[in-house]
Amino acid sequence: MVALNGLGYALIDWRKPSLVQVVEISFLIFLGYVVLWFYWRGRNWARVLVFLTSILCFFNLWSLLKGRVVVNFAGKLMIYGEAALATFLVV
């Protein structure tokens, strides 16, 4: 989960990055690490958030497979990896 969370930077178009976009992605990645820390510590609210984001990963995969999302190779790797991890966590 930690490695896939860091791949969020792959979603930024580095040819013309926007400061707002970099700050937003950085904040979401930091927030993800905070949730993962509390998940590791056994907090129930963090487990619920991880479960809900696992469900959202399936929608990301569905959007990618339908061609509604255009991302680079690292972004595709992140979406496929998150979907595989989400399958494990949900089951």
PDB file of N, CA, C and O in Angstrom:
ATOM      1  N   MET A   1       0.819  -1.196   0.000  1.00  0.00           N
ATOM      2  CA  MET A   1       0.000   0.000   0.000  1.00  0.00           C
ATOM      3  C   MET A   1       0.859   1.255   0.000  1.00  0.00           C
ATOM      4  O   MET A   1       0.529   2.251  -0.644  1.00  0.00           O
ATOM      5  N   VAL A   2       1.955   1.194   0.723  1.00  0.00           N
ATOM      6  CA  VAL A   2       2.839   2.363   0.807  1.00  0.00           C
ATOM      7  C   VAL A   2       3.443   2.692  -0.555  1.00  0.00           C
ATOM      8  O   VAL A   2       3.494   3.858  -0.946  1.00  0.00           O
ATOM      9  N   ALA A   3       3.895   1.678  -1.274  1.00  0.00           N
ATOM     10  CA  ALA A   3       4.510   1.914  -2.586  1.00  0.00           C
ATOM     11  C   ALA A   3       3.481   2.433  -3.582  1.00  0.00           C
ATOM     12  O   ALA A   3       3.778   3.338  -4.362  1.00  0.00           O
ATOM     13  N   LEU A   4       2.281   1.874  -3.564  1.00  0.00           N
ATOM     14  CA  LEU A   4       1.253   2.320  -4.504  1.00  0.00           C
ATOM     15  C   LEU A   4       0.788   3.732  -4.177  1.00  0.00           C
ATOM     16  O   LEU A   4       0.431   4.489  -5.079  1.00  0.00           O
ATOM     17  N   ASN A   5       0.788   4.091  -2.907  1.00  0.00           N
ATOM     18  CA  ASN A   5       0.399   5.440  -2.518  1.00  0.00           C
ATOM     19  C   ASN A   5       1.386   6.464  -3.086  1.00  0.00           C
ATOM     20  O   ASN A   5       0.981   7.536  -3.535  1.00  0.00           O
ATOM     21  N   GLY A   6       2.660   6.138  -3.066  1.00  0.00           N
ATOM     22  CA  GLY A   6       3.672   7.038  -3.603  1.00  0.00           C
ATOM     23  C   GLY A   6       3.617   7.197  -5.110  1.00  0.00           C
ATOM     24  O   GLY A   6       4.116   8.183  -5.653  1.00  0.00           O
ATOM     25  N   LEU A   7       3.012   6.229  -5.791  1.00  0.00           N
ATOM     26  CA  LEU A   7       2.877   6.337  -7.238  1.00  0.00           C
ATOM     27  C   LEU A   7       1.838   7.377  -7.666  1.00  0.00           C
ATOM     28  O   LEU A   7       1.630   7.589  -8.860  1.00  0.00           O
ATOM     29  N   GLY A   8       1.201   8.012  -6.715  1.00  0.00           N
ATOM     30  CA  GLY A   8       0.243   9.061  -7.043  1.00  0.00           C
ATOM     31  C   GLY A   8       0.865  10.198  -7.828  1.00  0.00           C
ATOM     32  O   GLY A   8       0.180  10.894  -8.576  1.00  0.00           O
ATOM     33  N   TYR A   9       2.173  10.385  -7.655  1.00  0.00           N
ATOM     34  CA  TYR A   9       2.868  11.427  -8.420  1.00  0.00           C
ATOM     35  C   TYR A   9       2.917  11.100  -9.911  1.00  0.00           C
ATOM     36  O   TYR A   9       3.179  11.982 -10.728  1.00  0.00           O
ATOM     37  N   ALA A  10       2.669   9.856 -10.268  1.00  0.00           N
ATOM     38  CA  ALA A  10       2.650   9.474 -11.680  1.00  0.00           C
ATOM     39  C   ALA A  10       1.447  10.061 -12.403  1.00  0.00           C
ATOM     40  O   ALA A  10       1.422  10.097 -13.634  1.00  0.00           O
ATOM     41  N   LEU A  11       0.454  10.519 -11.656  1.00  0.00           N
ATOM     42  CA  LEU A  11      -0.737  11.091 -12.277  1.00  0.00           C
ATOM     43  C   LEU A  11      -0.538  12.534 -12.729  1.00  0.00           C
ATOM     44  O   LEU A  11      -1.377  13.081 -13.444  1.00  0.00           O
ATOM     45  N   ILE A  12       0.555  13.146 -12.319  1.00  0.00           N
ATOM     46  CA  ILE A  12       0.834  14.534 -12.689  1.00  0.00           C
ATOM     47  C   ILE A  12       1.487  14.564 -14.070  1.00  0.00           C
ATOM     48  O   ILE A  12       2.395  13.783 -14.356  1.00  0.00           O
ATOM     49  N   ASP A  13       1.023  15.458 -14.907  1.00  0.00           N
ATOM     50  CA  ASP A  13       1.643  15.664 -16.216  1.00  0.00           C
ATOM     51  C   ASP A  13       2.851  16.568 -16.005  1.00  0.00           C
ATOM     52  O   ASP A  13       2.709  17.786 -15.893  1.00  0.00           O
ATOM     53  N   TRP A  14       4.038  15.973 -15.951  1.00  0.00           N
ATOM     54  CA  TRP A  14       5.247  16.713 -15.611  1.00  0.00           C
ATOM     55  C   TRP A  14       5.757  17.582 -16.756  1.00  0.00           C
ATOM     56  O   TRP A  14       6.715  18.331 -16.564  1.00  0.00           O
ATOM     57  N   ARG A  15       5.154  17.509 -17.931  1.00  0.00           N
ATOM     58  CA  ARG A  15       5.551  18.405 -19.008  1.00  0.00           C
ATOM     59  C   ARG A  15       5.077  19.822 -18.738  1.00  0.00           C
ATOM     60  O   ARG A  15       5.736  20.788 -19.120  1.00  0.00           O
ATOM     61  N   LYS A  16       3.937  19.944 -18.081  1.00  0.00           N
ATOM     62  CA  LYS A  16       3.393  21.257 -17.700  1.00  0.00           C
ATOM     63  C   LYS A  16       2.709  21.151 -16.341  1.00  0.00           C
ATOM     64  O   LYS A  16       1.486  21.257 -16.247  1.00  0.00           O
ATOM     65  N   PRO A  17       3.510  20.939 -15.273  1.00  0.00           N
ATOM     66  CA  PRO A  17       2.909  20.757 -13.955  1.00  0.00           C
ATOM     67  C   PRO A  17       2.336  22.056 -13.401  1.00  0.00           C
ATOM     68  O   PRO A  17       2.894  23.134 -13.608  1.00  0.00           O
ATOM     69  N   SER A  18       1.246  21.941 -12.715  1.00  0.00           N
ATOM     70  CA  SER A  18       0.624  23.063 -12.039  1.00  0.00           C
ATOM     71  C   SER A  18       0.961  22.963 -10.555  1.00  0.00           C
ATOM     72  O   SER A  18       0.905  21.879  -9.974  1.00  0.00           O
ATOM     73  N   LEU A  19       1.308  24.078  -9.951  1.00  0.00           N
ATOM     74  CA  LEU A  19       1.644  24.076  -8.527  1.00  0.00           C
ATOM     75  C   LEU A  19       0.470  23.596  -7.694  1.00  0.00           C
ATOM     76  O   LEU A  19       0.649  22.863  -6.721  1.00  0.00           O
ATOM     77  N   VAL A  20      -0.729  24.007  -8.073  1.00  0.00           N
ATOM     78  CA  VAL A  20      -1.922  23.588  -7.340  1.00  0.00           C
ATOM     79  C   VAL A  20      -2.090  22.071  -7.424  1.00  0.00           C
ATOM     80  O   VAL A  20      -2.412  21.422  -6.428  1.00  0.00           O
ATOM     81  N   GLN A  21      -1.874  21.515  -8.601  1.00  0.00           N
ATOM     82  CA  GLN A  21      -2.015  20.072  -8.781  1.00  0.00           C
ATOM     83  C   GLN A  21      -0.963  19.314  -7.971  1.00  0.00           C
ATOM     84  O   GLN A  21      -1.281  18.294  -7.359  1.00  0.00           O
ATOM     85  N   VAL A  22       0.268  19.788  -7.957  1.00  0.00           N
ATOM     86  CA  VAL A  22       1.325  19.130  -7.189  1.00  0.00           C
ATOM     87  C   VAL A  22       1.014  19.195  -5.693  1.00  0.00           C
ATOM     88  O   VAL A  22       1.221  18.216  -4.977  1.00  0.00           O
ATOM     89  N   VAL A  23       0.523  20.329  -5.223  1.00  0.00           N
ATOM     90  CA  VAL A  23       0.177  20.464  -3.799  1.00  0.00           C
ATOM     91  C   VAL A  23      -1.001  19.561  -3.448  1.00  0.00           C
ATOM     92  O   VAL A  23      -0.993  18.919  -2.398  1.00  0.00           O
ATOM     93  N   GLU A  24      -2.014  19.503  -4.313  1.00  0.00           N
ATOM     94  CA  GLU A  24      -3.168  18.638  -4.046  1.00  0.00           C
ATOM     95  C   GLU A  24      -2.768  17.169  -3.985  1.00  0.00           C
ATOM     96  O   GLU A  24      -3.167  16.456  -3.065  1.00  0.00           O
ATOM     97  N   ILE A  25      -1.986  16.714  -4.953  1.00  0.00           N
ATOM     98  CA  ILE A  25      -1.545  15.319  -4.973  1.00  0.00           C
ATOM     99  C   ILE A  25      -0.674  15.033  -3.746  1.00  0.00           C
ATOM    100  O   ILE A  25      -0.816  13.983  -3.119  1.00  0.00           O
ATOM    101  N   SER A  26       0.220  15.956  -3.401  1.00  0.00           N
ATOM    102  CA  SER A  26       1.081  15.762  -2.233  1.00  0.00           C
ATOM    103  C   SER A  26       0.253  15.663  -0.959  1.00  0.00           C
ATOM    104  O   SER A  26       0.538  14.830  -0.098  1.00  0.00           O
ATOM    105  N   PHE A  27      -0.769  16.505  -0.829  1.00  0.00           N
ATOM    106  CA  PHE A  27      -1.626  16.456   0.352  1.00  0.00           C
ATOM    107  C   PHE A  27      -2.382  15.132   0.429  1.00  0.00           C
ATOM    108  O   PHE A  27      -2.483  14.535   1.500  1.00  0.00           O
ATOM    109  N   LEU A  28      -2.910  14.676  -0.699  1.00  0.00           N
ATOM    110  CA  LEU A  28      -3.641  13.408  -0.696  1.00  0.00           C
ATOM    111  C   LEU A  28      -2.724  12.230  -0.391  1.00  0.00           C
ATOM    112  O   LEU A  28      -3.127  11.295   0.301  1.00  0.00           O
ATOM    113  N   ILE A  29      -1.500  12.266  -0.899  1.00  0.00           N
ATOM    114  CA  ILE A  29      -0.545  11.198  -0.599  1.00  0.00           C
ATOM    115  C   ILE A  29      -0.190  11.223   0.887  1.00  0.00           C
ATOM    116  O   ILE A  29      -0.135  10.173   1.527  1.00  0.00           O
ATOM    117  N   PHE A  30       0.051  12.409   1.438  1.00  0.00           N
ATOM    118  CA  PHE A  30       0.341  12.520   2.867  1.00  0.00           C
ATOM    119  C   PHE A  30      -0.838  12.012   3.698  1.00  0.00           C
ATOM    120  O   PHE A  30      -0.644  11.281   4.670  1.00  0.00           O
ATOM    121  N   LEU A  31      -2.048  12.393   3.321  1.00  0.00           N
ATOM    122  CA  LEU A  31      -3.237  11.923   4.018  1.00  0.00           C
ATOM    123  C   LEU A  31      -3.355  10.402   3.931  1.00  0.00           C
ATOM    124  O   LEU A  31      -3.755   9.750   4.896  1.00  0.00           O
ATOM    125  N   GLY A  32      -3.010   9.846   2.782  1.00  0.00           N
ATOM    126  CA  GLY A  32      -3.019   8.394   2.620  1.00  0.00           C
ATOM    127  C   GLY A  32      -2.033   7.714   3.549  1.00  0.00           C
ATOM    128  O   GLY A  32      -2.330   6.662   4.114  1.00  0.00           O
ATOM    129  N   TYR A  33      -0.851   8.317   3.712  1.00  0.00           N
ATOM    130  CA  TYR A  33       0.133   7.739   4.630  1.00  0.00           C
ATOM    131  C   TYR A  33      -0.335   7.815   6.082  1.00  0.00           C
ATOM    132  O   TYR A  33      -0.054   6.909   6.866  1.00  0.00           O
ATOM    133  N   VAL A  34      -1.032   8.865   6.445  1.00  0.00           N
ATOM    134  CA  VAL A  34      -1.579   8.969   7.804  1.00  0.00           C
ATOM    135  C   VAL A  34      -2.608   7.865   8.036  1.00  0.00           C
ATOM    136  O   VAL A  34      -2.599   7.212   9.079  1.00  0.00           O
ATOM    137  N   VAL A  35      -3.487   7.662   7.072  1.00  0.00           N
ATOM    138  CA  VAL A  35      -4.494   6.601   7.201  1.00  0.00           C
ATOM    139  C   VAL A  35      -3.818   5.233   7.274  1.00  0.00           C
ATOM    140  O   VAL A  35      -4.223   4.385   8.069  1.00  0.00           O
ATOM    141  N   LEU A  36      -2.797   5.014   6.454  1.00  0.00           N
ATOM    142  CA  LEU A  36      -2.085   3.735   6.489  1.00  0.00           C
ATOM    143  C   LEU A  36      -1.393   3.507   7.823  1.00  0.00           C
ATOM    144  O   LEU A  36      -1.332   2.377   8.308  1.00  0.00           O
ATOM    145  N   TRP A  37      -0.871   4.572   8.419  1.00  0.00           N
ATOM    146  CA  TRP A  37      -0.249   4.438   9.734  1.00  0.00           C
ATOM    147  C   TRP A  37      -1.277   3.965  10.755  1.00  0.00           C
ATOM    148  O   TRP A  37      -1.008   3.037  11.517  1.00  0.00           O
ATOM    149  N   PHE A  38      -2.434   4.584  10.778  1.00  0.00           N
ATOM    150  CA  PHE A  38      -3.459   4.184  11.742  1.00  0.00           C
ATOM    151  C   PHE A  38      -4.063   2.824  11.397  1.00  0.00           C
ATOM    152  O   PHE A  38      -4.510   2.102  12.288  1.00  0.00           O
ATOM    153  N   TYR A  39      -4.081   2.473  10.117  1.00  0.00           N
ATOM    154  CA  TYR A  39      -4.511   1.131   9.710  1.00  0.00           C
ATOM    155  C   TYR A  39      -3.554   0.085  10.278  1.00  0.00           C
ATOM    156  O   TYR A  39      -3.986  -0.942  10.802  1.00  0.00           O
ATOM    157  N   TRP A  40      -2.276   0.349  10.173  1.00  0.00           N
ATOM    158  CA  TRP A  40      -1.262  -0.554  10.697  1.00  0.00           C
ATOM    159  C   TRP A  40      -1.353  -0.662  12.210  1.00  0.00           C
ATOM    160  O   TRP A  40      -1.072  -1.716  12.782  1.00  0.00           O
ATOM    161  N   ARG A  41      -1.750   0.441  12.865  1.00  0.00           N
ATOM    162  CA  ARG A  41      -1.888   0.458  14.318  1.00  0.00           C
ATOM    163  C   ARG A  41      -3.197  -0.177  14.785  1.00  0.00           C
ATOM    164  O   ARG A  41      -3.420  -0.328  15.986  1.00  0.00           O
ATOM    165  N   GLY A  42      -4.075  -0.556  13.826  1.00  0.00           N
ATOM    166  CA  GLY A  42      -5.285  -1.298  14.172  1.00  0.00           C
ATOM    167  C   GLY A  42      -6.515  -0.457  14.464  1.00  0.00           C
ATOM    168  O   GLY A  42      -7.453  -0.941  15.097  1.00  0.00           O
ATOM    169  N   ARG A  43      -6.532   0.770  14.025  1.00  0.00           N
ATOM    170  CA  ARG A  43      -7.708   1.615  14.264  1.00  0.00           C
ATOM    171  C   ARG A  43      -8.838   1.198  13.334  1.00  0.00           C
ATOM    172  O   ARG A  43      -8.623   0.965  12.144  1.00  0.00           O
ATOM    173  N   ASN A  44     -10.037   1.106  13.883  1.00  0.00           N
ATOM    174  CA  ASN A  44     -11.179   0.628  13.104  1.00  0.00           C
ATOM    175  C   ASN A  44     -11.584   1.627  12.020  1.00  0.00           C
ATOM    176  O   ASN A  44     -11.932   1.217  10.912  1.00  0.00           O
ATOM    177  N   TRP A  45     -11.545   2.925  12.313  1.00  0.00           N
ATOM    178  CA  TRP A  45     -11.941   3.913  11.312  1.00  0.00           C
ATOM    179  C   TRP A  45     -11.006   3.869  10.108  1.00  0.00           C
ATOM    180  O   TRP A  45     -11.431   4.099   8.976  1.00  0.00           O
ATOM    181  N   ALA A  46      -9.731   3.572  10.355  1.00  0.00           N
ATOM    182  CA  ALA A  46      -8.785   3.470   9.243  1.00  0.00           C
ATOM    183  C   ALA A  46      -9.071   2.220   8.420  1.00  0.00           C
ATOM    184  O   ALA A  46      -8.930   2.242   7.197  1.00  0.00           O
ATOM    185  N   ARG A  47      -9.469   1.139   9.067  1.00  0.00           N
ATOM    186  CA  ARG A  47      -9.829  -0.073   8.327  1.00  0.00           C
ATOM    187  C   ARG A  47     -11.023   0.183   7.435  1.00  0.00           C
ATOM    188  O   ARG A  47     -11.069  -0.296   6.302  1.00  0.00           O
ATOM    189  N   VAL A  48     -11.995   0.938   7.937  1.00  0.00           N
ATOM    190  CA  VAL A  48     -13.176   1.268   7.141  1.00  0.00           C
ATOM    191  C   VAL A  48     -12.776   2.129   5.941  1.00  0.00           C
ATOM    192  O   VAL A  48     -13.257   1.900   4.831  1.00  0.00           O
ATOM    193  N   LEU A  49     -11.904   3.114   6.150  1.00  0.00           N
ATOM    194  CA  LEU A  49     -11.453   3.956   5.042  1.00  0.00           C
ATOM    195  C   LEU A  49     -10.676   3.152   4.001  1.00  0.00           C
ATOM    196  O   LEU A  49     -10.847   3.369   2.801  1.00  0.00           O
ATOM    197  N   VAL A  50      -9.829   2.230   4.443  1.00  0.00           N
ATOM    198  CA  VAL A  50      -9.091   1.388   3.505  1.00  0.00           C
ATOM    199  C   VAL A  50     -10.058   0.511   2.721  1.00  0.00           C
ATOM    200  O   VAL A  50      -9.871   0.304   1.522  1.00  0.00           O
ATOM    201  N   PHE A  51     -11.083  -0.005   3.378  1.00  0.00           N
ATOM    202  CA  PHE A  51     -12.085  -0.818   2.683  1.00  0.00           C
ATOM    203  C   PHE A  51     -12.832   0.009   1.643  1.00  0.00           C
ATOM    204  O   PHE A  51     -13.036  -0.444   0.517  1.00  0.00           O
ATOM    205  N   LEU A  52     -13.240   1.216   2.016  1.00  0.00           N
ATOM    206  CA  LEU A  52     -13.973   2.071   1.074  1.00  0.00           C
ATOM    207  C   LEU A  52     -13.102   2.493  -0.114  1.00  0.00           C
ATOM    208  O   LEU A  52     -13.584   2.544  -1.245  1.00  0.00           O
ATOM    209  N   THR A  53     -11.841   2.793   0.133  1.00  0.00           N
ATOM    210  CA  THR A  53     -10.971   3.146  -0.983  1.00  0.00           C
ATOM    211  C   THR A  53     -10.656   1.921  -1.844  1.00  0.00           C
ATOM    212  O   THR A  53     -10.373   2.053  -3.035  1.00  0.00           O
ATOM    213  N   SER A  54     -10.706   0.735  -1.243  1.00  0.00           N
ATOM    214  CA  SER A  54     -10.542  -0.479  -2.039  1.00  0.00           C
ATOM    215  C   SER A  54     -11.694  -0.632  -3.021  1.00  0.00           C
ATOM    216  O   SER A  54     -11.495  -1.039  -4.166  1.00  0.00           O
ATOM    217  N   ILE A  55     -12.886  -0.307  -2.571  1.00  0.00           N
ATOM    218  CA  ILE A  55     -14.050  -0.346  -3.465  1.00  0.00           C
ATOM    219  C   ILE A  55     -13.875   0.685  -4.587  1.00  0.00           C
ATOM    220  O   ILE A  55     -14.192   0.399  -5.741  1.00  0.00           O
ATOM    221  N   LEU A  56     -13.376   1.874  -4.256  1.00  0.00           N
ATOM    222  CA  LEU A  56     -13.156   2.909  -5.271  1.00  0.00           C
ATOM    223  C   LEU A  56     -12.099   2.499  -6.296  1.00  0.00           C
ATOM    224  O   LEU A  56     -12.142   2.946  -7.442  1.00  0.00           O
ATOM    225  N   CYS A  57     -11.159   1.659  -5.892  1.00  0.00           N
ATOM    226  CA  CYS A  57     -10.124   1.190  -6.826  1.00  0.00           C
ATOM    227  C   CYS A  57     -10.732   0.404  -7.982  1.00  0.00           C
ATOM    228  O   CYS A  57     -10.224   0.443  -9.102  1.00  0.00           O
ATOM    229  N   PHE A  58     -11.824  -0.313  -7.704  1.00  0.00           N
ATOM    230  CA  PHE A  58     -12.490  -1.054  -8.777  1.00  0.00           C
ATOM    231  C   PHE A  58     -13.110  -0.105  -9.789  1.00  0.00           C
ATOM    232  O   PHE A  58     -13.134  -0.411 -10.981  1.00  0.00           O
ATOM    233  N   PHE A  59     -13.615   1.047  -9.339  1.00  0.00           N
ATOM    234  CA  PHE A  59     -14.150   2.043 -10.268  1.00  0.00           C
ATOM    235  C   PHE A  59     -13.032   2.661 -11.104  1.00  0.00           C
ATOM    236  O   PHE A  59     -13.227   2.942 -12.286  1.00  0.00           O
ATOM    237  N   ASN A  60     -11.853   2.878 -10.496  1.00  0.00           N
ATOM    238  CA  ASN A  60     -10.699   3.373 -11.260  1.00  0.00           C
ATOM    239  C   ASN A  60     -10.310   2.380 -12.343  1.00  0.00           C
ATOM    240  O   ASN A  60     -10.042   2.769 -13.480  1.00  0.00           O
ATOM    241  N   LEU A  61     -10.278   1.108 -11.998  1.00  0.00           N
ATOM    242  CA  LEU A  61      -9.931   0.079 -12.975  1.00  0.00           C
ATOM    243  C   LEU A  61     -10.971   0.021 -14.086  1.00  0.00           C
ATOM    244  O   LEU A  61     -10.618  -0.106 -15.258  1.00  0.00           O
ATOM    245  N   TRP A  62     -12.227   0.110 -13.733  1.00  0.00           N
ATOM    246  CA  TRP A  62     -13.305   0.074 -14.720  1.00  0.00           C
ATOM    247  C   TRP A  62     -13.182   1.270 -15.672  1.00  0.00           C
ATOM    248  O   TRP A  62     -13.345   1.120 -16.883  1.00  0.00           O
ATOM    249  N   SER A  63     -12.897   2.450 -15.124  1.00  0.00           N
ATOM    250  CA  SER A  63     -12.736   3.643 -15.963  1.00  0.00           C
ATOM    251  C   SER A  63     -11.535   3.518 -16.882  1.00  0.00           C
ATOM    252  O   SER A  63     -11.587   3.957 -18.031  1.00  0.00           O
ATOM    253  N   LEU A  64     -10.452   2.922 -16.390  1.00  0.00           N
ATOM    254  CA  LEU A  64      -9.274   2.726 -17.223  1.00  0.00           C
ATOM    255  C   LEU A  64      -9.560   1.745 -18.351  1.00  0.00           C
ATOM    256  O   LEU A  64      -9.165   1.977 -19.494  1.00  0.00           O
ATOM    257  N   LEU A  65     -10.240   0.658 -18.038  1.00  0.00           N
ATOM    258  CA  LEU A  65     -10.524  -0.351 -19.057  1.00  0.00           C
ATOM    259  C   LEU A  65     -11.534   0.144 -20.090  1.00  0.00           C
ATOM    260  O   LEU A  65     -11.500  -0.299 -21.238  1.00  0.00           O
ATOM    261  N   LYS A  66     -12.426   1.049 -19.709  1.00  0.00           N
ATOM    262  CA  LYS A  66     -13.393   1.624 -20.645  1.00  0.00           C
ATOM    263  C   LYS A  66     -12.801   2.753 -21.479  1.00  0.00           C
ATOM    264  O   LYS A  66     -13.449   3.247 -22.401  1.00  0.00           O
ATOM    265  N   GLY A  67     -11.577   3.165 -21.162  1.00  0.00           N
ATOM    266  CA  GLY A  67     -10.931   4.226 -21.924  1.00  0.00           C
ATOM    267  C   GLY A  67     -11.320   5.616 -21.488  1.00  0.00           C
ATOM    268  O   GLY A  67     -11.063   6.580 -22.209  1.00  0.00           O
ATOM    269  N   ARG A  68     -11.929   5.746 -20.334  1.00  0.00           N
ATOM    270  CA  ARG A  68     -12.345   7.069 -19.849  1.00  0.00           C
ATOM    271  C   ARG A  68     -11.224   7.813 -19.148  1.00  0.00           C
ATOM    272  O   ARG A  68     -11.318   9.018 -18.918  1.00  0.00           O
ATOM    273  N   VAL A  69     -10.151   7.083 -18.806  1.00  0.00           N
ATOM    274  CA  VAL A  69      -9.009   7.684 -18.127  1.00  0.00           C
ATOM    275  C   VAL A  69      -7.775   7.462 -18.992  1.00  0.00           C
ATOM    276  O   VAL A  69      -7.497   6.340 -19.415  1.00  0.00           O
ATOM    277  N   VAL A  70      -7.050   8.521 -19.247  1.00  0.00           N
ATOM    278  CA  VAL A  70      -5.823   8.414 -20.028  1.00  0.00           C
ATOM    279  C   VAL A  70      -4.664   8.738 -19.089  1.00  0.00           C
ATOM    280  O   VAL A  70      -4.530   9.868 -18.619  1.00  0.00           O
ATOM    281  N   VAL A  71      -3.829   7.731 -18.821  1.00  0.00           N
ATOM    282  CA  VAL A  71      -2.677   7.918 -17.943  1.00  0.00           C
ATOM    283  C   VAL A  71      -1.456   7.277 -18.591  1.00  0.00           C
ATOM    284  O   VAL A  71      -1.566   6.492 -19.532  1.00  0.00           O
ATOM    285  N   ASN A  72      -0.293   7.635 -18.061  1.00  0.00           N
ATOM    286  CA  ASN A  72       0.952   7.067 -18.563  1.00  0.00           C
ATOM    287  C   ASN A  72       1.150   5.660 -17.996  1.00  0.00           C
ATOM    288  O   ASN A  72       0.284   5.144 -17.289  1.00  0.00           O
ATOM    289  N   PHE A  73       2.284   5.050 -18.305  1.00  0.00           N
ATOM    290  CA  PHE A  73       2.532   3.670 -17.883  1.00  0.00           C
ATOM    291  C   PHE A  73       2.541   3.540 -16.360  1.00  0.00           C
ATOM    292  O   PHE A  73       1.978   2.589 -15.818  1.00  0.00           O
ATOM    293  N   ALA A  74       3.174   4.485 -15.669  1.00  0.00           N
ATOM    294  CA  ALA A  74       3.235   4.413 -14.205  1.00  0.00           C
ATOM    295  C   ALA A  74       1.841   4.561 -13.595  1.00  0.00           C
ATOM    296  O   ALA A  74       1.533   3.926 -12.587  1.00  0.00           O
ATOM    297  N   GLY A  75       1.006   5.390 -14.200  1.00  0.00           N
ATOM    298  CA  GLY A  75      -0.372   5.531 -13.720  1.00  0.00           C
ATOM    299  C   GLY A  75      -1.167   4.252 -13.912  1.00  0.00           C
ATOM    300  O   GLY A  75      -1.947   3.858 -13.045  1.00  0.00           O
ATOM    301  N   LYS A  76      -0.963   3.599 -15.066  1.00  0.00           N
ATOM    302  CA  LYS A  76      -1.639   2.313 -15.301  1.00  0.00           C
ATOM    303  C   LYS A  76      -1.150   1.262 -14.319  1.00  0.00           C
ATOM    304  O   LYS A  76      -1.939   0.474 -13.797  1.00  0.00           O
ATOM    305  N   LEU A  77       0.144   1.253 -14.072  1.00  0.00           N
ATOM    306  CA  LEU A  77       0.707   0.316 -13.103  1.00  0.00           C
ATOM    307  C   LEU A  77       0.101   0.542 -11.725  1.00  0.00           C
ATOM    308  O   LEU A  77      -0.209  -0.414 -11.014  1.00  0.00           O
ATOM    309  N   MET A  78      -0.069   1.801 -11.351  1.00  0.00           N
ATOM    310  CA  MET A  78      -0.667   2.120 -10.062  1.00  0.00           C
ATOM    311  C   MET A  78      -2.108   1.626  -9.998  1.00  0.00           C
ATOM    312  O   MET A  78      -2.506   1.029  -8.997  1.00  0.00           O
ATOM    313  N   ILE A  79      -2.887   1.860 -11.031  1.00  0.00           N
ATOM    314  CA  ILE A  79      -4.295   1.460 -11.023  1.00  0.00           C
ATOM    315  C   ILE A  79      -4.425  -0.058 -11.002  1.00  0.00           C
ATOM    316  O   ILE A  79      -5.250  -0.593 -10.261  1.00  0.00           O
ATOM    317  N   TYR A  80      -3.624  -0.761 -11.802  1.00  0.00           N
ATOM    318  CA  TYR A  80      -3.672  -2.226 -11.791  1.00  0.00           C
ATOM    319  C   TYR A  80      -3.211  -2.789 -10.444  1.00  0.00           C
ATOM    320  O   TYR A  80      -3.808  -3.733  -9.928  1.00  0.00           O
ATOM    321  N   GLY A  81      -2.162  -2.216  -9.884  1.00  0.00           N
ATOM    322  CA  GLY A  81      -1.673  -2.666  -8.575  1.00  0.00           C
ATOM    323  C   GLY A  81      -2.675  -2.417  -7.471  1.00  0.00           C
ATOM    324  O   GLY A  81      -2.871  -3.267  -6.602  1.00  0.00           O
ATOM    325  N   GLU A  82      -3.314  -1.252  -7.496  1.00  0.00           N
ATOM    326  CA  GLU A  82      -4.327  -0.954  -6.484  1.00  0.00           C
ATOM    327  C   GLU A  82      -5.529  -1.886  -6.615  1.00  0.00           C
ATOM    328  O   GLU A  82      -6.106  -2.297  -5.609  1.00  0.00           O
ATOM    329  N   ALA A  83      -5.906  -2.218  -7.837  1.00  0.00           N
ATOM    330  CA  ALA A  83      -7.028  -3.123  -8.031  1.00  0.00           C
ATOM    331  C   ALA A  83      -6.698  -4.528  -7.520  1.00  0.00           C
ATOM    332  O   ALA A  83      -7.544  -5.189  -6.917  1.00  0.00           O
ATOM    333  N   ALA A  84      -5.467  -4.979  -7.761  1.00  0.00           N
ATOM    334  CA  ALA A  84      -5.059  -6.293  -7.251  1.00  0.00           C
ATOM    335  C   ALA A  84      -5.025  -6.297  -5.725  1.00  0.00           C
ATOM    336  O   ALA A  84      -5.484  -7.249  -5.093  1.00  0.00           O
ATOM    337  N   LEU A  85      -4.487  -5.241  -5.139  1.00  0.00           N
ATOM    338  CA  LEU A  85      -4.456  -5.140  -3.678  1.00  0.00           C
ATOM    339  C   LEU A  85      -5.855  -5.007  -3.108  1.00  0.00           C
ATOM    340  O   LEU A  85      -6.158  -5.586  -2.065  1.00  0.00           O
ATOM    341  N   ALA A  86      -6.713  -4.250  -3.781  1.00  0.00           N
ATOM    342  CA  ALA A  86      -8.090  -4.084  -3.322  1.00  0.00           C
ATOM    343  C   ALA A  86      -8.830  -5.420  -3.352  1.00  0.00           C
ATOM    344  O   ALA A  86      -9.620  -5.710  -2.454  1.00  0.00           O
ATOM    345  N   THR A  87      -8.583  -6.229  -4.371  1.00  0.00           N
ATOM    346  CA  THR A  87      -9.209  -7.551  -4.433  1.00  0.00           C
ATOM    347  C   THR A  87      -8.798  -8.378  -3.218  1.00  0.00           C
ATOM    348  O   THR A  87      -9.633  -9.031  -2.592  1.00  0.00           O
ATOM    349  N   PHE A  88      -7.504  -8.346  -2.890  1.00  0.00           N
ATOM    350  CA  PHE A  88      -7.020  -9.070  -1.719  1.00  0.00           C
ATOM    351  C   PHE A  88      -7.654  -8.550  -0.432  1.00  0.00           C
ATOM    352  O   PHE A  88      -8.075  -9.338   0.414  1.00  0.00           O
ATOM    353  N   LEU A  89      -7.723  -7.233  -0.282  1.00  0.00           N
ATOM    354  CA  LEU A  89      -8.250  -6.660   0.959  1.00  0.00           C
ATOM    355  C   LEU A  89      -9.749  -6.867   1.118  1.00  0.00           C
ATOM    356  O   LEU A  89     -10.229  -7.067   2.233  1.00  0.00           O
ATOM    357  N   VAL A  90     -10.485  -6.823   0.030  1.00  0.00           N
ATOM    358  CA  VAL A  90     -11.941  -7.000   0.125  1.00  0.00           C
ATOM    359  C   VAL A  90     -12.287  -8.451   0.411  1.00  0.00           C
ATOM    360  O   VAL A  90     -13.192  -8.738   1.195  1.00  0.00           O
ATOM    361  N   VAL A  91     -11.561  -9.368  -0.230  1.00  0.00           N
ATOM    362  CA  VAL A  91     -11.833 -10.792  -0.018  1.00  0.00           C
ATOM    363  C   VAL A  91     -11.339 -11.168   1.361  1.00  0.00           C
ATOM    364  O   VAL A  91     -11.460 -12.324   1.767  1.00  0.00           O
TER     365      VAL A  91
END
